[in-house]
Amino acid sequence: MKFLVVSDIHGNTAVMDWIDAVAEEADVDCVLVLGDITDFGPNEVAEQILRSIKRNTYAIPGNCDPLDLSETISKVVMDMHGKTTTLNGFHVAGLGGGNPSIFKVPFELEEDTIYDMLKPISKEGMILMVHAPPYGINDMISSGLNVGSTGILKIVKEFRPILVLSGHIHEDYGIKHIDGTTFVNPGPAKDGMYALVEVDNGAVKAELFTVSS
C-alpha cells in the first residue's frame, strides 16, 4: 500500500499542477492531505484543490483552515477529522486542527480535547494522520522551541502506531524512526514538497521529495 502525503498547501492552487502527476507516476493507492489546505479560507479553495485530485483522497483540516472545513471536505473526498477508516487492513485514525499556540488561529483544540477525541478512535499499531505533530518529534520551530501536541504524544505512547503523519511545522520536515513508529512530516506542499510512504506487512518505507521547478 502506497500513499502520496501532502500537507500545508495554504491555498496555493499550483499543487493542482503536480499532485495527480506524482500520484500517477508513483502509482499510489491514495492521497493523504494533512491540513492547512487553505490560508484562512475560503472553503471554496479547498474544494477546488481536492476536486482536482483523481485518486482516492483522505483529508483533514489544519489550524489555518476554517472551523467548518470538514463539511466541505466531506462533499468531495473522505473527511478524516475525528474519524477512522481501514486501508488494506490497517486501521487509520485522523484528527485535524492544531494544538494551542500564541497565534490564536481559527482551528485550535485544547490538549485534553485532542486526546479525548483521538482515544476512542485509536487502535494499537494504527496509522495516525494528524495536522499537528506530537510534542518533541518533527515539531521544532526556527527559534529552537518544540511546539508539538502533548495530547498526540500521549496517544502515540499509549497506542504505538506504526506510522504517524503530520505537517504544521514547515521547517521541521523529515522522517524519524522511534520505538517502532515511523514519523513523517512531508514539508509544505505550497513549496512543492511531499512524501511517498509505503506500508508492506507492517514495514514502513518513506521518502521525501520536492517537485522540480
C-alpha positions as a Markdown table, in Angstrom:
| # | Residue | x | y | z |
|---|---|---|---|---|
| 1 | Met | 0.0 | 0.0 | 0.0 |
| 2 | Lys | 1.5 | 3.3 | -1.1 |
| 3 | Phe | 0.4 | 6.8 | -0.1 |
| 4 | Leu | 1.2 | 10.3 | -1.5 |
| 5 | Val | 1.3 | 12.5 | 1.5 |
| 6 | Val | 0.9 | 16.3 | 1.3 |
| 7 | Ser | 0.3 | 19.0 | 3.9 |
| 8 | Asp | 0.3 | 22.8 | 4.3 |
| 9 | Ile | -1.0 | 23.8 | 0.8 |
| 10 | His | -2.1 | 27.1 | 2.2 |
| 11 | Gly | -4.3 | 27.9 | -0.8 |
| 12 | Asn | -1.5 | 27.5 | -3.4 |
| 13 | Thr | -3.5 | 26.1 | -6.3 |
| 14 | Ala | -0.3 | 25.3 | -8.1 |
| 15 | Val | -0.4 | 22.0 | -6.4 |
| 16 | Met | -3.1 | 21.0 | -8.8 |
| 17 | Asp | -0.4 | 21.0 | -11.5 |
| 18 | Trp | 1.6 | 18.2 | -9.9 |
| 19 | Ile | -0.3 | 16.1 | -7.3 |
| 20 | Asp | -2.0 | 13.9 | -9.9 |
| 21 | Ala | 1.1 | 13.6 | -12.0 |
| 22 | Val | 3.1 | 12.4 | -9.0 |
| 23 | Ala | 0.3 | 10.1 | -7.8 |
| 24 | Glu | 0.2 | 8.5 | -11.3 |
| 25 | Glu | 3.9 | 8.2 | -11.8 |
| 26 | Ala | 4.4 | 6.7 | -8.3 |
| 27 | Asp | 1.2 | 4.5 | -8.7 |
| 28 | Val | -0.1 | 5.3 | -5.2 |
| 29 | Asp | -3.2 | 3.8 | -3.8 |
| 30 | Cys | -4.4 | 7.1 | -2.4 |
| 31 | Val | -3.6 | 10.6 | -1.4 |
| 32 | Leu | -3.5 | 11.8 | 2.2 |
| 33 | Val | -3.9 | 15.5 | 2.8 |
| 34 | Leu | -2.8 | 16.6 | 6.3 |
| 35 | Gly | -4.5 | 20.0 | 6.6 |
| 36 | Asp | -3.9 | 23.7 | 6.0 |
| 37 | Ile | -5.4 | 23.3 | 2.6 |
| 38 | Thr | -6.4 | 27.0 | 2.7 |
| 39 | Asp | -4.7 | 30.0 | 4.1 |
| 40 | Phe | -7.6 | 31.1 | 6.5 |
| 41 | Gly | -10.2 | 30.2 | 3.8 |
| 42 | Pro | -12.2 | 30.4 | 1.8 |
| 43 | Asn | -13.6 | 26.8 | 1.8 |
| 44 | Glu | -14.1 | 27.1 | -2.0 |
| 45 | Val | -10.4 | 27.0 | -2.5 |
| 46 | Ala | -10.1 | 23.7 | -0.6 |
| 47 | Glu | -12.9 | 22.3 | -2.6 |
| 48 | Gln | -11.3 | 23.3 | -5.9 |
| 49 | Ile | -8.0 | 21.7 | -4.8 |
| 50 | Leu | -9.5 | 18.5 | -3.5 |
| 51 | Arg | -11.8 | 18.0 | -6.5 |
| 52 | Ser | -8.7 | 18.2 | -8.8 |
| 53 | Ile | -7.2 | 15.0 | -7.2 |
| 54 | Lys | -8.3 | 12.0 | -9.2 |
| 55 | Arg | -7.0 | 9.3 | -6.8 |
| 56 | Asn | -8.9 | 8.3 | -3.7 |
| 57 | Thr | -8.2 | 11.1 | -1.2 |
| 58 | Tyr | -8.4 | 11.3 | 2.6 |
| 59 | Ala | -8.1 | 14.7 | 4.2 |
| 60 | Ile | -8.2 | 16.6 | 7.5 |
| 61 | Pro | -8.3 | 20.4 | 8.2 |
| 62 | Gly | -5.4 | 22.3 | 9.6 |
| 63 | Asn | -5.1 | 25.1 | 12.2 |
| 64 | Cys | -5.2 | 27.7 | 9.4 |
| 65 | Asp | -8.4 | 26.3 | 7.9 |
| 66 | Pro | -12.0 | 27.4 | 8.8 |
| 67 | Leu | -13.7 | 25.5 | 11.6 |
| 68 | Asp | -16.3 | 24.2 | 9.2 |
| 69 | Leu | -13.9 | 22.9 | 6.6 |
| 70 | Ser | -14.7 | 19.3 | 7.4 |
| 71 | Glu | -18.1 | 19.8 | 5.9 |
| 72 | Thr | -16.6 | 20.9 | 2.6 |
| 73 | Ile | -14.0 | 18.1 | 2.7 |
| 74 | Ser | -16.8 | 15.5 | 3.1 |
| 75 | Lys | -18.5 | 16.8 | -0.1 |
| 76 | Val | -15.6 | 15.8 | -2.3 |
| 77 | Val | -13.3 | 13.3 | -0.6 |
| 78 | Met | -13.1 | 11.3 | 2.7 |
| 79 | Asp | -13.1 | 13.6 | 5.7 |
| 80 | Met | -10.9 | 12.1 | 8.4 |
| 81 | His | -11.3 | 14.7 | 11.2 |
| 82 | Gly | -12.2 | 12.7 | 14.2 |
| 83 | Lys | -12.9 | 9.6 | 12.1 |
| 84 | Thr | -11.4 | 6.3 | 11.1 |
| 85 | Thr | -11.2 | 4.1 | 8.0 |
| 86 | Thr | -9.5 | 0.9 | 7.0 |
| 87 | Leu | -6.9 | 0.9 | 4.3 |
| 88 | Asn | -5.6 | -2.5 | 3.1 |
| 89 | Gly | -6.3 | -4.0 | 6.5 |
| 90 | Phe | -4.7 | -1.1 | 8.5 |
| 91 | His | -6.7 | 1.0 | 10.9 |
| 92 | Val | -6.3 | 4.7 | 10.1 |
| 93 | Ala | -7.4 | 7.4 | 12.6 |
| 94 | Gly | -7.4 | 11.1 | 11.8 |
| 95 | Leu | -7.6 | 14.4 | 13.6 |
| 96 | Gly | -7.2 | 17.9 | 12.2 |
| 97 | Gly | -6.7 | 21.3 | 13.7 |
| 98 | Gly | -3.7 | 22.4 | 15.8 |
| 99 | Asn | -2.8 | 22.4 | 19.5 |
| 100 | Pro | -2.9 | 25.8 | 21.4 |
| 101 | Ser | -0.4 | 28.4 | 20.2 |
| 102 | Ile | 0.3 | 32.1 | 20.8 |
| 103 | Phe | -1.2 | 32.9 | 17.4 |
| 104 | Lys | -4.8 | 32.1 | 18.2 |
| 105 | Val | -5.5 | 30.9 | 14.7 |
| 106 | Pro | -9.0 | 29.6 | 13.7 |
| 107 | Phe | -8.7 | 25.9 | 14.3 |
| 108 | Glu | -7.0 | 25.1 | 17.6 |
| 109 | Leu | -8.0 | 22.4 | 20.1 |
| 110 | Glu | -7.0 | 22.1 | 23.8 |
| 111 | Glu | -4.6 | 19.3 | 24.5 |
| 112 | Asp | -7.2 | 17.4 | 26.6 |
| 113 | Thr | -9.7 | 17.7 | 23.7 |
| 114 | Ile | -7.1 | 16.3 | 21.3 |
| 115 | Tyr | -6.5 | 13.3 | 23.5 |
| 116 | Asp | -10.2 | 12.8 | 24.2 |
| 117 | Met | -11.1 | 12.9 | 20.5 |
| 118 | Leu | -8.3 | 10.6 | 19.5 |
| 119 | Lys | -8.5 | 7.9 | 22.2 |
| 120 | Pro | -11.9 | 6.4 | 21.2 |
| 121 | Ile | -10.8 | 6.0 | 17.6 |
| 122 | Ser | -7.3 | 4.8 | 18.2 |
| 123 | Lys | -6.0 | 1.2 | 18.0 |
| 124 | Glu | -2.7 | -0.4 | 18.7 |
| 125 | Gly | -0.5 | -0.4 | 15.6 |
| 126 | Met | -2.7 | 2.1 | 13.7 |
| 127 | Ile | -1.8 | 4.7 | 11.1 |
| 128 | Leu | -2.3 | 8.1 | 12.6 |
| 129 | Met | -2.9 | 11.2 | 10.3 |
| 130 | Val | -2.8 | 14.5 | 12.2 |
| 131 | His | -2.1 | 18.1 | 11.4 |
| 132 | Ala | 0.0 | 18.9 | 14.5 |
| 133 | Pro | 3.0 | 16.7 | 15.3 |
| 134 | Pro | 3.4 | 15.0 | 18.6 |
| 135 | Tyr | 5.5 | 17.0 | 21.1 |
| 136 | Gly | 9.2 | 16.6 | 20.6 |
| 137 | Ile | 9.0 | 15.0 | 17.1 |
| 138 | Asn | 9.1 | 17.0 | 13.9 |
| 139 | Asp | 7.9 | 20.0 | 15.9 |
| 140 | Met | 10.9 | 22.4 | 16.3 |
| 141 | Ile | 10.4 | 25.9 | 15.1 |
| 142 | Ser | 13.2 | 28.2 | 13.9 |
| 143 | Ser | 13.7 | 29.6 | 17.5 |
| 144 | Gly | 14.5 | 26.1 | 18.7 |
| 145 | Leu | 11.3 | 25.6 | 20.6 |
| 146 | Asn | 9.3 | 22.4 | 20.5 |
| 147 | Val | 5.6 | 23.2 | 19.8 |
| 148 | Gly | 4.0 | 19.9 | 19.1 |
| 149 | Ser | 1.0 | 18.4 | 20.8 |
| 150 | Thr | 1.3 | 16.7 | 24.2 |
| 151 | Gly | -2.1 | 15.1 | 23.6 |
| 152 | Ile | -0.9 | 13.5 | 20.4 |
| 153 | Leu | 2.3 | 12.4 | 22.1 |
| 154 | Lys | 0.2 | 10.7 | 24.8 |
| 155 | Ile | -1.8 | 8.8 | 22.1 |
| 156 | Val | 1.4 | 7.7 | 20.4 |
| 157 | Lys | 2.9 | 6.3 | 23.7 |
| 158 | Glu | -0.4 | 4.6 | 24.5 |
| 159 | Phe | -1.2 | 3.0 | 21.2 |
| 160 | Arg | 2.2 | 2.8 | 19.5 |
| 161 | Pro | 1.1 | 3.4 | 15.9 |
| 162 | Ile | 3.3 | 2.0 | 13.1 |
| 163 | Leu | 3.1 | 5.4 | 11.2 |
| 164 | Val | 2.4 | 9.0 | 12.3 |
| 165 | Leu | 1.8 | 11.5 | 9.5 |
| 166 | Ser | 1.8 | 15.2 | 10.5 |
| 167 | Gly | 2.5 | 18.6 | 9.0 |
| 168 | His | 2.1 | 22.0 | 10.5 |
| 169 | Ile | 5.7 | 22.8 | 11.3 |
| 170 | His | 7.1 | 23.8 | 7.9 |
| 171 | Glu | 10.7 | 23.9 | 8.9 |
| 172 | Asp | 10.9 | 20.6 | 10.8 |
| 173 | Tyr | 10.0 | 18.3 | 7.9 |
| 174 | Gly | 11.6 | 14.9 | 7.9 |
| 175 | Ile | 11.4 | 11.2 | 8.7 |
| 176 | Lys | 12.2 | 9.7 | 12.1 |
| 177 | His | 12.0 | 6.1 | 13.4 |
| 178 | Ile | 11.4 | 6.0 | 17.2 |
| 179 | Asp | 10.5 | 2.9 | 19.2 |
| 180 | Gly | 8.9 | 1.1 | 16.2 |
| 181 | Thr | 7.0 | 4.1 | 14.9 |
| 182 | Thr | 7.8 | 6.0 | 11.7 |
| 183 | Phe | 7.1 | 9.7 | 11.9 |
| 184 | Val | 6.8 | 11.7 | 8.7 |
| 185 | Asn | 6.4 | 15.4 | 8.1 |
| 186 | Pro | 6.4 | 15.8 | 4.3 |
| 187 | Gly | 7.1 | 19.6 | 4.4 |
| 188 | Pro | 4.8 | 22.3 | 2.9 |
| 189 | Ala | 3.2 | 21.3 | -0.3 |
| 190 | Lys | 2.9 | 25.1 | -1.1 |
| 191 | Asp | 6.7 | 24.8 | -1.8 |
| 192 | Gly | 6.3 | 21.6 | -3.8 |
| 193 | Met | 7.2 | 19.2 | -1.0 |
| 194 | Tyr | 5.6 | 15.8 | -0.5 |
| 195 | Ala | 6.3 | 12.3 | 0.8 |
| 196 | Leu | 5.8 | 8.9 | -0.6 |
| 197 | Val | 5.1 | 6.3 | 2.1 |
| 198 | Glu | 4.8 | 2.6 | 1.6 |
| 199 | Val | 3.4 | 0.1 | 4.1 |
| 200 | Asp | 4.1 | -3.6 | 3.5 |
| 201 | Asn | 3.2 | -6.2 | 6.1 |
| 202 | Gly | 3.8 | -3.7 | 8.8 |
| 203 | Ala | 7.1 | -2.4 | 7.5 |
| 204 | Val | 7.1 | 1.3 | 6.6 |
| 205 | Lys | 9.3 | 2.9 | 4.0 |
| 206 | Ala | 9.1 | 6.7 | 3.5 |
| 207 | Glu | 10.9 | 9.2 | 1.2 |
| 208 | Leu | 10.7 | 13.0 | 0.9 |
| 209 | Phe | 10.6 | 14.8 | -2.5 |
| 210 | Thr | 10.4 | 18.3 | -3.9 |
| 211 | Val | 8.7 | 19.0 | -7.2 |
| 212 | Ser | 11.2 | 20.3 | -9.8 |
| 213 | Ser | 10.6 | 23.9 | -10.8 |
